[in-house]
Each structure stands twice: as structure tokens, then as C-alpha cells.
């Protein structure tokens, strides 16, 4: 009776926890798909031009959903095969995560070039009024980190937000040497209600951007500083995720062994 109760509790635990994880994975996948569809519809992006960050988020969401789905199905159907696939896949994922974490910690793998490329791509190629999804999350980042552009406010002069690509095509090759009048998104403003916030910057007459109106530091540096200053919390979070994954492996293995033992006891 006691063993039957423990088996039922173990099965319920594996199912409920992985169901919640699968829902989280589906939400992450949905957000990534929304970003990709938004880019494709409003910016006419081809598959090669999709944001690296968005594709990475989509991959993570799909992977989480798939692994959790395997565990849920294995728990419901009492399938040793599905539970075994889940355990092996999660173990491989855990080994990969630990390997990457060790390489990053000992600075054998530098994340900054990828981060630099992703931030620059968002500012120059993805941020556009029609691309609602990108505008929403990037405005939140700029206001939250109190930053502007990739390396600074001047980055917006070379952004699709100001029609930079269209202007260079119309004016010619030499247009890259000149900076045309441009506007800066309101999320770069220190005070969103400031009427000077929406003014047009004309480099020919105004080469210095007022730091009392706009955030002057780039989001790339802010992000790197945030990661460096909060490295302890990131390490604790990584250890917590690793611990949860190890529990998932242990519980799923126990459930798989319990199913095998029950099958062996059947006549």
C-alpha cells in the first residue's frame, strides 16, 4: 500500500512539474515566434536576416517544451522508453550547460562579440515603428537600463528607424560618409514628458547630444556591466537550474525503475 502511494506521488510529481515547465517553454516559444513573424511581416526579412537572439530564444523554448512533453507522456503512459529518452536528453543538456558555463567562467569562451552583434543588429536593422514586438522589448531595455542605442545615441543616425538604408540607396555610395538629420526614440529620454525629447538632431548644426535630455551610455556597455556586477546572482541562478535538472533526472530515473519493477511483478 505504501509503495503504491509513493509510486503515485512520484508519477504525479514528474507529470505536474514537467507540465509547468512545458507551459513555460510554450510561452517562450510563442514570444519568439511573435518576434520572428513581426520581423518577417513588417521588415520583409528573409530567413538569413532573422535576429540571432530571437532564433536562440526560439530554440531554447522548443527544446524545453519537447523535453517536458517527453516526461509528461512518459509519466502518463508508463513508458520506460519516453522516460529514458527524457533522462538521456536532459543529461546531455546538463553536460552541455556545465561545459559552456565553465568555458565562460574561465574566459575561454567570450560572449561579448555575440552580444555586441545582437545589440547592434537590433538598433540598426530591427528597431522600426512597424516592428511592434522589437520596439516593445527594446524600449523596455533602454528605459530599464537607462541606456541608448548600442554604443550611444549617435547609433540611431545609422538605423533603419531613421530610414538609413533607404536614404543610402537613394543618395548613393558616398552617403555613408555623411550623417543626415535623425531622431532618437523616446525611450532614450531621461524624462518622457520633456518636449525637447522628440526634437530632430541635425549633425551639421548640433554635433553634441544633450546628456540632460538623453541617456548617453550605450546599452551594450550597460548590459556587460550588469552581467559583471551581478555575476554572483547569475552563478546562483545557474546552480539552481542545474540542481532542478538533476532532480528531474533522479525522479524520472526512479519512476522508470518503478515502472520496470511493476512490470516484472506482473504474471
N, C-alpha and C positions, 0 to 999 in steps of 0.2 A: 504493500500500500504506500509506504513511504517512498520507495524507489519510483513508483508510478507518478506520485505527486512531484517529485524532483524532476522527472523526465518532462512532465507537462509544463512546469515552471521554466525549465531550460529552453524548451521549444518556443514557449510564448515570449521569453526574453529575447531570443535570437530573432524572432519574427518582428516584434514591436520595434526593437532598436533599429533593425535594418530597414523597416518600413519608414521610420522617421528620417533615416539617412537618405533613403531613396527619394523622399519628398524634397529634401534639401537639394539633392543632386538635380532633380527635375526643375526646381526653381532657378538654380544656377544655369542650367541648360537653356531654360526659357529666356532668361535675361540675355544670354549670349546670342541666341537666335534672333531676338528682338534687335540687338545691335547690328548683327550681320544683315538682316533684312532692311533695316533703316539705311545702312550704308549702300546696299545694292539699289534700293528704290530711288533714293534722293541724290546719291553721288554717282550712280551708274558704275559702281566698282565691279571689276572682274574678279574672278576667284584669286588671281595672283595679287590683287591690290588690297585684299581684306586685312584688317589690323591683326598683327601678330598676337597682341594681348587678348583680343576678342576670341581668336581661334584657340588660344591656350585655355581660356576660361571655358569655352565650349567643350574642349577635350576633357578637362577635369570634371565638368558636370556630367558628361556622358559616361565617363569611367566610374564615377561614384554611383550613378544610377544603375549601371549594368551590374556592378559587384553586389550592391544591396539587393537588386532584383534576384540574383542567383541565390543569395542567402534566404530571402523570403520564400522563394519557390521550393528550395531545398527543405526548409522547415515545415512548410505546409504539406508537401507531398512525401515527406520522409525519404527524400532521395539522397543517398550517400554520394552519388556522382556529382550532383549540383553543389552540395556542401563541400565536397572535395575540391571542385573547381574554384569555389569561392575562397577556400583556405589557401590554395596554391597561388591564386591570383593576388590575394591580399598580402601574402608573404613576399611575393615578388615585388609588389608595390612598396612594401615596407623596406625591403633591402635597397630599392632604388632611391627612396626618400632619404634614408640614412646616408647613402653614398653621396648624394648631392649635398646634403647638409654638411657632411664632413669636408667635402671639397670647398664649399663656400666658406666654412669656418676657418680653414687653413689657407684661404685665399688662392687656392689652386684653380678655382672657377670664379670668374668675375661676372657678377650680374649687372654691373653698371652699363656696359655697352648695350645690352639688350634693353635695359630701362631707358637709356638715352634715345635709342632708336624708336621705341614705342611712344615716348612722350613727344618727341619731335614730329612723329608721324601724325599724332592726334592734332597737334597745334597747326601744322602746315597743310594737312591733307584731309582730315576727318571732321574738324570742327566747322560746321556750316549751319546756318539757321534752319535749313530744311532737314538736317540730320538730328532730329529731336533727341534721340537716345544719347548720342555722344555729347551734345550740348548740355543735357541734364546732368550727367555724371561728372563732366569736366568742370562745369560751373560750380558744382558742389565741392570738388577738389580744390579749385582756386580760392573759394571763399573759406573753406576749412583750413587749408594750409597757409592762407594769406600770401599767395604767390600769383605770378602772372606769366603766361607763356612757358616756353621750355627753359630758356636761359634768361628771359626778361621780357618786358613789354614790347620791345622792338621786334620780337619774333612775329607779332601779328601783322607786321608790314609785309611779310612774305607768306602769308596764309591764304588759303582758299576762302577764308572768312571775308577777306577784303578783295576777292576776285583776282588774286595774284596770278594764278595760272592763266586765266582768261586774258588778263592785261598783257602778260609777256608774249602770248601768242599773237595778239593784235599789234603790239608795238614793235616787236622784233627781238632779235638776239641781244642787242645792247641794252634792253630794258632791265636786265638783271643788275646792271651797274647802278641804276638809279632807284631810289626808294620813293614810291608815289605816296600821296596823302592816304592815310589809313585811319581806321577807328579801332578802338580796343574794347573787347567785351566788357559789359557792366560788372561781371563777376570779378574783374580785376580791380574794381574800385574799393577804396577803404570805406567810403560812405556811399551806399547805393542811391541815396536820395540827392546826392550832390549834382546840381545841374551841369557842372563842368565835366562830369564823368563821361557824358555822351558826345563830347566835342571831338572834332576831327584833328588828328595830328598831321601837320604839314611840315615834313623834314626840312624843306627849303627855308622856312622861316623859324621853325621851332625844333631844334635838334635835341633838346633836353626834355625828358618826360617828367612832369611834376610828381615827385615822390609823396607829396602830401595828398595827392588825389588817387594815384595808382600804386598798387603793390609793386615794388621794384625788383624783388628777388624771383628768380625762375623756379618753376615747380620741380624741375629735375634736382636741383641742389637741395630744395626743401625736402623732397622725398628721400634722398640719400641721407640727409641729416636725421630725418625721422627714423629711418631704419637703424642708423648707427646709435642714436641716443636711446632707442627702445629695443636694443638687441637682446637684453636680458628677458624682457617680456616675450619677445619673439621666440627665444630659445625655450622658455617655459611652455609657450603655446605648442611648439613643435614636439616637445617631450610629452605633453598631454595627448596630442593627436596620436603619437606613436604608442602610448600606453593604451589608448582606446582601441587602436588597431590590433594590438597584441591580445587584448581581452576578447576582441572579435574572433581572432584566430583560435584562442583557447576554448571559448564557449562553443564555437562551431565544430571544432575537433571533438569536444566532449559529446555534443549532440550526435555527431556522425558515429562515434563509437557506441553510444547508447542505442542508436537505431540498429547497428550491426548486432549488438548483443541481444536485442529483442528478436531480430530475425533468426538468430541462431537458436533461441529458445523455442521457436515455433516448431511444431512437429512436422 
